[in-house]
């Protein structure tokens, strides 16, 4: 018997079709990849399965019985749990409370925290999440919060577990540990839905693959052994992925310099030079210093030693002054720091311009909307309507809005921290092409990424950090996943 089936699922929003008769078949004890570009319908199908939205047509069956969940709580009570790519957590509550939202075991009128901790501890240990259960969730890193979200789902011991981009914010060790846990769940006859844009993970882990395109199922529960990455990409896009073009840079472009920069416990005398016209990648294990270097340039963190010289001269005093000096910082954590989800696209794109262009004449709403429309078209936001609320866009289109927001400021330095986290292959290629065009205009482009393949594909040079120091600078044929990974972990080429 199938663990869960979805047949002919249809859903439209205001005349826009999100699902057009999509199918999904899950077996107990199988890890099933659900793939497709952003906007292909994956998130909507997951929301239908978990009771977050009601379908316009179609049917769900769980363990052979037809079901129609009216809420995620009802779905969870029936053994269907989801780990969302966009975290559904409460930053002001502690870790333990976040693991039991609205379902705490109770002793009389009070939550039984001893029972909660006893049940949670083995799950946290399994995930390698070494944090104080009493710690405020908002004090944790993005990777740690991602693990809390996963632990929350595992605690209920689901029959069907849906994981939407579960490794997108995790380092290599945490990702590996999670994938090992999924293999254990497979042995326990749990049906696992694995949504990922990292196709190497899919090929190493999943038993079956379903691909959606434009709201329709184009590959239905195909055994992984029958497919390879090129055939999956073709199914997702309807075409082969173009090969990125590298350039040698733009002579006379902007320059960014870090000289002997020291940040206690994070950077130990780092010296780096970035030239306009090249895309430079920063790589390292969590805490190795590469993201700290980005924060120093952005004015978020001040060094105790050394100096930073921006293209226009001088060092950033704080984040606002860095923006005014032509520095843009694009975060992969778009929902937390990148977007105003309840505001239209044009307001999001216009958000930075007044700070970055201080002293420039103020523009009226009509001019801001027109500028936003031009930028949205440039970065390929779909749908192109700038009056659409940002929260209604797919993850890839939301990230394009974040990029457009910063490009509106015409920055001299574009810093990016996991900019394609949770973004599909097509949107990822479009973003990489956009970064190349920014570099070709003589701008400094610096890219931090936990996705090693992204560093290989997008960068002309990769700087590897190890324990607060630069341990290697890779160019040409030396930029490959194996070399980057080995150097990140050993500090040696």
C-alpha positions as CSV (number, residue, x, y, z in Angstrom):
1,X,0.0,0.0,0.0
2,X,1.2,3.5,-0.8
3,X,2.0,5.8,2.1
4,X,0.4,8.8,0.4
5,X,-0.9,9.6,-3.1
6,X,-2.0,12.9,-4.7
7,X,-4.0,12.6,-7.9
8,X,-5.0,15.4,-10.2
9,X,-4.2,18.2,-7.8
10,X,-5.2,21.6,-9.2
11,X,-4.8,25.0,-7.6
12,X,-5.1,28.6,-8.9
13,X,-4.5,31.9,-7.3
14,X,-6.3,34.9,-8.8
15,X,-6.3,33.4,-12.3
16,X,-2.7,32.2,-12.0
17,X,-2.5,28.4,-12.2
18,X,0.0,27.0,-9.6
19,X,-0.9,23.3,-10.1
20,X,-2.6,21.8,-13.2
21,X,-3.4,18.2,-12.3
22,X,-0.2,17.3,-10.5
23,X,0.4,13.7,-9.2
24,X,2.6,12.3,-6.5
25,X,3.0,8.7,-5.3
26,X,4.9,8.0,-2.0
27,X,5.9,4.5,-0.8
28,X,6.7,3.6,2.8
29,X,10.5,3.3,3.3
30,X,11.3,5.4,0.3
31,X,13.2,8.7,0.0
32,X,11.4,10.5,-2.8
33,X,12.8,13.5,-4.5
34,X,10.3,16.2,-5.6
35,X,12.0,18.5,-8.1
36,X,11.2,21.4,-10.3
37,X,12.1,25.0,-10.9
38,X,10.8,27.7,-8.5
39,X,7.3,28.3,-9.6
40,X,6.8,24.8,-10.9
41,X,4.3,24.0,-8.2
42,X,6.4,22.1,-5.6
43,X,5.6,24.5,-2.7
44,X,1.9,24.6,-3.6
45,X,1.7,20.8,-3.8
46,X,3.4,20.5,-0.4
47,X,0.9,23.0,1.1
48,X,-2.0,21.0,-0.2
49,X,-0.6,17.7,1.2
50,X,0.0,19.3,4.6
51,X,-3.3,21.1,4.9
52,X,-2.0,24.7,4.5
53,X,-4.2,25.3,1.4
54,X,-7.2,23.5,-0.1
55,X,-7.0,22.3,-3.7
56,X,-9.5,23.4,-6.3
57,X,-9.7,19.8,-7.5
58,X,-8.0,16.4,-7.0
59,X,-7.7,13.9,-4.2
60,X,-5.3,12.8,-1.4
61,X,-5.1,9.3,0.0
62,X,-3.2,8.5,3.2
63,X,-2.5,4.8,3.8
64,X,-5.4,4.0,1.4
65,X,-8.0,6.3,2.9
66,X,-9.1,9.5,1.3
67,X,-8.2,12.6,3.4
68,X,-8.7,16.3,3.3
69,X,-6.7,18.2,5.9
70,X,-7.9,21.6,6.9
71,X,-4.7,22.7,8.7
72,X,-1.1,21.7,9.2
73,X,-1.9,20.7,12.8
74,X,-4.5,18.2,11.5
75,X,-2.0,16.8,9.0
76,X,0.7,16.5,11.7
77,X,-1.8,14.7,14.0
78,X,-2.3,12.2,11.1
79,X,1.5,11.7,10.7
80,X,2.3,14.1,7.9
81,X,5.1,16.5,9.0
82,X,6.9,19.2,7.0
83,X,10.1,21.0,7.4
84,X,9.7,24.3,5.5
85,X,12.6,26.0,3.7
86,X,11.4,29.3,5.2
87,X,11.6,28.5,8.9
88,X,8.3,28.5,11.0
89,X,9.9,29.3,14.4
90,X,9.5,31.8,17.2
91,X,12.7,33.7,17.7
92,X,11.7,35.1,21.2
93,X,11.0,31.7,22.6
94,X,13.6,29.2,23.7
95,X,14.7,26.2,21.7
96,X,12.6,23.7,23.7
97,X,9.4,25.7,23.3
98,X,10.0,25.8,19.6
99,X,10.2,22.1,19.4
100,X,6.6,21.7,20.7
101,X,4.5,24.5,19.2
102,X,0.9,24.2,20.5
103,X,1.5,20.6,21.5
104,X,3.5,20.6,24.8
105,X,3.0,17.6,27.1
106,X,1.4,19.0,30.2
107,X,1.5,18.3,33.9
108,X,-1.7,19.9,35.1
109,X,-2.0,23.4,33.7
110,X,1.7,23.7,33.1
111,X,3.9,22.5,30.3
112,X,6.0,19.4,31.4
113,X,9.4,20.7,30.4
114,X,11.1,17.7,31.9
115,X,9.1,15.3,29.6
116,X,9.7,17.7,26.7
117,X,13.5,17.6,27.2
118,X,13.6,13.9,27.7
119,X,11.9,13.3,24.3
120,X,13.9,16.1,22.6
121,X,17.4,15.3,23.8
122,X,18.0,12.1,21.6
123,X,16.7,13.9,18.5
124,X,19.0,16.9,19.1
125,X,21.9,14.5,19.7
126,X,21.1,12.6,16.5
127,X,21.2,15.9,14.6
128,X,24.4,17.0,16.3
129,X,22.7,20.2,17.5
130,X,24.8,21.1,20.6
131,X,22.8,24.1,22.0
132,X,21.3,24.9,25.3
133,X,17.5,24.0,25.1
134,X,16.9,27.2,27.2
135,X,18.7,29.4,24.7
136,X,16.6,32.0,22.9
137,X,16.0,30.7,19.4
138,X,16.8,34.2,17.9
139,X,20.4,33.9,19.3
140,X,21.1,30.8,17.1
141,X,22.7,30.9,13.7
142,X,20.7,30.2,10.6
143,X,22.1,26.7,10.3
144,X,21.2,25.9,14.0
145,X,17.7,27.3,13.5
146,X,17.4,25.0,10.4
147,X,18.3,22.0,12.6
148,X,15.7,23.1,15.2
149,X,13.1,23.1,12.5
150,X,14.1,19.6,11.4
151,X,14.1,18.4,15.0
152,X,10.6,19.7,15.5
153,X,9.4,17.5,12.7
154,X,11.3,14.4,13.8
155,X,9.9,14.6,17.4
156,X,6.4,13.7,16.2
157,X,7.7,10.5,14.6
158,X,5.8,11.0,11.3
159,X,4.7,8.5,8.7
160,X,5.3,11.0,6.0
161,X,8.1,13.6,6.4
162,X,8.4,16.4,3.8
163,X,11.7,18.2,3.8
164,X,11.8,21.4,1.7
165,X,15.5,22.3,1.0
166,X,16.6,20.9,4.4
167,X,20.4,21.3,3.7
168,X,20.3,24.7,2.2
169,X,21.6,26.5,5.4
170,X,23.7,23.6,6.7
171,X,27.5,23.0,6.6
172,X,28.9,19.8,5.2
173,X,29.0,17.9,8.5
174,X,25.4,18.9,9.4
175,X,24.2,18.0,5.9
176,X,25.9,14.6,6.1
177,X,24.4,13.9,9.5
178,X,20.9,14.7,8.3
179,X,21.3,12.5,5.2
180,X,22.3,9.6,7.5
181,X,19.2,10.2,9.6
182,X,17.0,10.1,6.5
183,X,18.5,6.7,5.7
184,X,17.5,5.5,9.1
185,X,13.9,6.8,8.6
186,X,13.8,4.9,5.3
187,X,14.6,1.7,7.3
188,X,11.7,2.6,9.7
189,X,9.3,2.6,6.7
190,X,8.8,6.4,6.8
191,X,7.9,8.0,3.5
192,X,10.3,10.9,3.0
193,X,9.8,13.7,0.4
194,X,13.1,15.4,-0.3
195,X,13.0,18.8,-2.0
196,X,16.4,19.9,-3.1
197,X,18.2,21.9,-5.8
198,X,21.4,20.0,-5.1
199,X,21.1,17.2,-7.6
200,X,24.2,15.4,-6.3
201,X,22.4,15.0,-3.0
202,X,19.3,13.7,-4.8
203,X,21.3,11.1,-6.8
204,X,23.2,9.9,-3.7
205,X,20.1,9.6,-1.4
206,X,16.8,9.3,-3.2
207,X,15.1,6.1,-4.4
208,X,12.5,7.7,-6.7
209,X,12.1,11.1,-8.4
210,X,9.1,13.1,-9.4
211,X,9.6,16.3,-11.5
212,X,7.1,19.1,-11.8
213,X,7.1,21.7,-14.6
214,X,4.6,24.5,-14.9
215,X,2.3,22.8,-12.4
216,X,2.2,19.4,-14.1
217,X,4.0,16.2,-13.3
218,X,6.4,15.4,-16.1
219,X,8.3,12.6,-14.4
220,X,6.2,10.5,-12.0
221,X,8.0,8.4,-9.3
222,X,10.7,7.3,-11.7
223,X,13.4,5.1,-10.1
224,X,16.6,7.1,-9.6
225,X,18.6,4.4,-11.3
226,X,16.8,5.1,-14.6
227,X,17.9,8.8,-14.6
228,X,21.0,10.9,-14.6
229,X,21.5,14.6,-13.8
230,X,21.3,15.8,-17.5
231,X,18.0,14.0,-18.0
232,X,16.6,15.5,-14.7
233,X,17.7,19.0,-15.7
234,X,16.1,18.6,-19.1
235,X,12.8,17.4,-17.4
236,X,12.9,20.4,-15.1
237,X,13.6,23.1,-17.6
238,X,12.4,21.5,-20.9
239,X,15.9,22.2,-22.2
240,X,19.5,21.6,-21.2
241,X,21.2,24.1,-18.8
242,X,23.5,26.5,-20.6
243,X,27.2,26.4,-19.8
244,X,28.3,29.6,-17.9
245,X,30.8,31.8,-19.7
246,X,33.9,33.0,-17.7
247,X,35.6,36.3,-18.4
248,X,39.0,37.7,-17.4
249,X,37.7,40.9,-15.8
250,X,37.5,44.6,-16.6
251,X,40.8,46.6,-16.5
252,X,40.5,49.8,-14.4
253,X,37.6,48.6,-12.4
254,X,37.0,49.3,-8.7
255,X,39.3,47.9,-6.0
256,X,38.6,46.7,-2.5
257,X,41.5,46.1,0.0
258,X,41.7,44.3,3.3
259,X,45.1,44.6,5.1
260,X,46.0,42.6,8.2
261,X,42.4,42.6,9.4
262,X,41.9,41.2,12.9
263,X,38.6,40.2,14.5
264,X,39.0,38.4,17.9
265,X,38.3,34.6,17.5
266,X,37.3,35.1,13.9
267,X,40.0,36.7,11.7
268,X,43.7,36.5,12.4
269,X,45.4,39.1,10.2
270,X,43.6,38.6,6.8
271,X,44.9,40.5,3.8
272,X,42.9,40.4,0.6
273,X,42.5,42.4,-2.6
274,X,39.5,42.3,-4.9
275,X,39.4,43.9,-8.3
276,X,36.3,45.0,-10.3
277,X,35.6,42.7,-13.2
278,X,36.0,39.4,-11.4
279,X,33.7,37.3,-9.3
280,X,35.6,36.2,-6.2
281,X,34.3,33.3,-4.0
282,X,34.9,33.0,-0.3
283,X,34.8,29.4,1.1
284,X,35.3,27.8,4.5
285,X,33.7,25.7,7.2
286,X,31.3,27.4,9.6
287,X,33.3,29.8,11.8
288,X,36.4,29.8,9.6
289,X,36.2,33.5,9.0
290,X,34.9,33.9,5.4
291,X,31.5,35.3,6.4
292,X,33.2,37.5,9.0
293,X,35.3,39.1,6.2
294,X,32.0,39.8,4.4
295,X,30.6,41.4,7.5
296,X,33.7,43.6,8.0
297,X,33.4,45.0,4.5
298,X,29.7,45.6,5.0
299,X,30.3,47.5,8.2
300,X,28.4,45.0,10.3
301,X,31.5,44.0,12.3
302,X,34.4,46.3,13.2
303,X,37.9,44.9,13.2
304,X,40.2,45.6,16.2
305,X,43.3,45.7,13.9
306,X,44.2,46.2,10.3
307,X,42.3,48.3,7.7
308,X,39.7,48.2,5.0
309,X,39.7,50.5,2.0
310,X,36.6,50.7,-0.1
311,X,36.7,51.6,-3.9
312,X,35.9,55.2,-3.1
313,X,38.5,55.4,-0.3
314,X,38.0,55.1,3.4
315,X,36.7,52.3,5.6
316,X,33.0,51.5,6.6
317,X,32.1,52.8,10.0
318,X,28.8,50.9,10.2
319,X,26.3,49.2,7.9
320,X,24.6,52.5,6.9
321,X,27.8,54.2,6.1
322,X,28.9,51.2,4.0
323,X,25.7,51.5,2.0
324,X,26.4,55.2,1.5
325,X,29.9,54.3,0.3
326,X,28.6,51.9,-2.4
327,X,28.5,48.6,-0.6
328,X,25.6,46.2,-1.1
329,X,25.0,43.0,0.9
330,X,22.6,40.4,-0.5
331,X,21.7,37.7,2.1
332,X,20.3,34.2,1.4
333,X,18.1,34.6,4.5
334,X,15.7,36.7,2.4
335,X,12.6,36.3,4.7
336,X,14.5,37.4,7.8
337,X,16.6,40.2,6.6
338,X,16.1,40.6,2.8
339,X,12.5,41.5,2.2
340,X,9.3,43.1,3.4
341,X,7.0,40.3,2.5
342,X,3.8,42.2,3.1
343,X,4.9,45.0,0.8
344,X,4.7,45.1,-3.0
345,X,7.8,44.4,-5.1
346,X,8.3,48.1,-6.0
347,X,8.5,49.2,-2.4
348,X,11.1,46.4,-1.7
349,X,13.2,47.5,-4.7
350,X,13.0,51.2,-3.6
351,X,14.0,50.4,0.0
352,X,17.8,51.0,-0.2
353,X,18.0,53.8,-2.7
354,X,17.5,56.7,-0.3
355,X,20.3,55.5,2.0
356,X,22.7,54.7,-0.8
357,X,22.1,57.8,-2.8
358,X,22.0,60.4,0.0
359,X,21.7,63.8,-1.4
360,X,20.1,62.7,-4.6
361,X,16.8,64.2,-5.4
362,X,13.8,62.4,-4.0
363,X,11.7,60.5,-6.5
364,X,7.9,60.4,-6.5
365,X,6.1,57.1,-6.3
366,X,5.5,56.9,-10.0
367,X,9.2,57.3,-10.8
368,X,10.1,54.7,-8.1
369,X,7.6,52.2,-9.6
370,X,9.0,52.8,-13.1
371,X,12.5,52.3,-11.8
372,X,11.5,49.1,-10.0
373,X,9.8,47.8,-13.1
374,X,13.0,48.3,-15.1
375,X,15.1,46.5,-12.5
376,X,12.6,43.7,-12.0
377,X,12.8,43.1,-15.8
378,X,16.5,43.2,-15.7
379,X,16.8,40.5,-13.1
380,X,14.0,38.5,-14.5
381,X,11.3,38.7,-11.7
382,X,8.2,36.6,-12.7
383,X,5.5,37.7,-12.7
384,X,6.7,41.1,-13.7
385,X,3.9,43.0,-11.9
386,X,5.7,45.3,-9.4
387,X,2.5,45.7,-7.4
388,X,2.5,42.0,-6.4
389,X,3.3,41.4,-2.7
390,X,6.8,40.0,-2.3
391,X,5.5,37.2,-0.1
392,X,3.5,35.8,-2.9
393,X,6.5,35.2,-5.2
394,X,8.4,32.0,-5.4
395,X,11.7,31.7,-3.5
396,X,13.8,32.3,-6.6
397,X,11.8,35.4,-7.6
398,X,12.0,36.7,-4.0
399,X,15.8,36.4,-4.2
400,X,15.8,38.3,-7.6
401,X,13.8,41.1,-5.8
402,X,16.5,41.3,-3.1
403,X,19.2,41.6,-5.9
404,X,17.2,44.3,-7.7
405,X,16.8,46.2,-4.4
406,X,20.6,46.4,-4.1
407,X,21.2,47.0,-7.7
408,X,18.9,50.0,-7.5
409,X,21.7,51.7,-5.4
410,X,24.2,51.2,-8.2
411,X,26.8,49.7,-5.8
412,X,30.6,49.6,-6.4
413,X,30.9,46.5,-4.2
414,X,28.3,43.6,-4.4
415,X,28.6,41.2,-1.4
416,X,26.6,38.0,-1.5
417,X,26.0,35.5,1.3
418,X,24.5,32.3,-0.1
419,X,22.4,34.2,-2.6
420,X,20.9,31.2,-4.3
421,X,20.0,29.2,-1.1
422,X,16.7,27.5,-2.0
423,X,16.7,28.7,-5.6
424,X,16.1,26.4,-8.5
425,X,18.5,25.6,-11.3
426,X,17.1,28.0,-13.8
427,X,16.9,31.0,-11.4
428,X,20.3,30.1,-10.1
429,X,21.8,30.2,-13.6
430,X,20.1,33.6,-14.2
431,X,21.5,35.0,-10.9
432,X,25.0,33.8,-11.8
433,X,24.7,35.5,-15.3
434,X,23.5,38.7,-13.5
435,X,26.6,38.6,-11.2
436,X,28.8,38.2,-14.2
437,X,27.2,41.3,-15.9
438,X,27.7,43.3,-12.7
439,X,31.4,42.3,-12.6
440,X,31.8,43.0,-16.3
441,X,30.6,46.6,-15.5
442,X,33.8,47.0,-13.4
443,X,32.1,46.3,-10.0
444,X,33.6,44.2,-7.2
445,X,31.6,41.0,-6.7
446,X,32.3,38.8,-3.7
447,X,30.4,35.6,-3.2
448,X,30.2,33.5,0.0
449,X,28.5,30.2,-0.6
450,X,28.0,26.9,1.2
451,X,27.3,25.3,-2.2
452,X,30.7,24.3,-3.6
453,X,29.3,23.7,-7.1
454,X,28.2,27.4,-7.1
455,X,31.7,28.5,-6.3
456,X,33.1,26.3,-9.1
457,X,30.5,27.5,-11.7
458,X,30.3,31.3,-10.8
459,X,33.7,32.4,-9.7
460,X,37.0,33.4,-11.4
461,X,38.9,33.1,-8.1
462,X,38.1,31.3,-4.8
463,X,39.7,32.3,-1.5
464,X,39.6,29.5,1.1
465,X,39.6,30.3,4.8
466,X,40.7,27.9,7.6
467,X,40.6,28.9,11.3
468,X,40.5,32.6,10.7
469,X,43.2,32.8,8.0
470,X,43.4,32.6,4.3
471,X,44.9,29.3,3.4
472,X,44.6,29.2,-0.4
473,X,43.6,31.2,-3.4
474,X,42.4,29.0,-6.3
475,X,42.2,30.0,-9.9
476,X,41.6,28.3,-13.3
477,X,41.5,24.5,-13.2
478,X,42.3,24.4,-9.5
479,X,38.7,25.6,-8.8
480,X,37.0,22.3,-8.3
481,X,34.8,20.9,-5.5
482,X,37.4,18.3,-4.4
483,X,40.2,20.9,-3.9
484,X,37.9,23.4,-2.2
485,X,36.5,20.8,0.2
486,X,39.9,19.3,1.1
487,X,41.4,22.8,1.7
488,X,38.5,24.0,3.8
489,X,38.9,21.0,6.1
490,X,42.7,20.7,6.3
491,X,43.9,24.2,5.6
492,X,46.3,22.8,3.0
493,X,46.2,22.4,-0.7
